[in-house]
Amino acid sequence: MKITTHAENISVLYEDNHLIAISKRVGDIVQGDKTGDTPLSDILKAYLKDKYNKPNEAFLGVVHRLDRPTTGIVLFAKTSKALARLNAMFANKEEVQKTYWALVDAPPPQAEGTLTHWLVRNEKQNKSVAHNKEVQHSKKAVLHYTVLKTLQHYYLLEIKLVTGRHHQIRAQFAAVGCHIKGDLKYGAKRSNPDGGISLHAYQLAFVHPVKKELITLTNPPHWKELT
């Protein structure tokens, strides 16, 4: 999936002297990888350099990532001090609340509940497998979910992560028979036209690393199923 992104296409949700948060699109990569495609981190550095007429390259720190086919809020640090503090906060899951929305093809076990699995990551396939009990090389994965709405063909879920594992939401819901729309890798029957999946980082809440005030960013998805 090769997508060229330019600074003028960046959708900024929040910016101050220390932070910048954007709305990631399908196909954008947060940080450079083996594909060689230009990552958002480089695009944002160019955006900041141009916006503030900086003579040298702008500082930009990657705080967290979203899978390439996923959309929604991504936060970056504009100073080394903010980056160090945010890294510590994101490592301590209790200090940051990530909320996702997803469209799935079947109802989960209950209208709201908690999923607990042990995930084993397969590096070669770039995929995680969810197990109902602890197995060798597994990591515990926990999330809370609520069914927000029943649509014509899908169910809209709100998901709050307790842990942050590789492909956690995708693997855990696939394990209970709820496949995310468009997610062929985890069992969806057909792809989305744009090649993405209907998993969206809807809200991010955290304490500002410098100002020490609560920041809550919200970014609803633009899914035709919700209109």
Secondary structure, 3 states (H helix, E strand, C coil): CCCCCCHHHCCEEEECCCEEEEEECCCCCCCCCCCCCCCHHHHHHHHHHHHCCCCCCCCCEECCCCCCCCEEEEEEECCHHHHHHHHHHHHCHHHEEEEEEEEECCCCCCCEEEEEEEEEEECCCCEEEEECCCCCCCEEEEEEEEEEEECCCCEEEEEEECCCCCCHHHHHHHHCCCCECCCHHHCCCCCCCCCCCCEEEEEEEEECCCCCCEEEEECCCCCHHHC
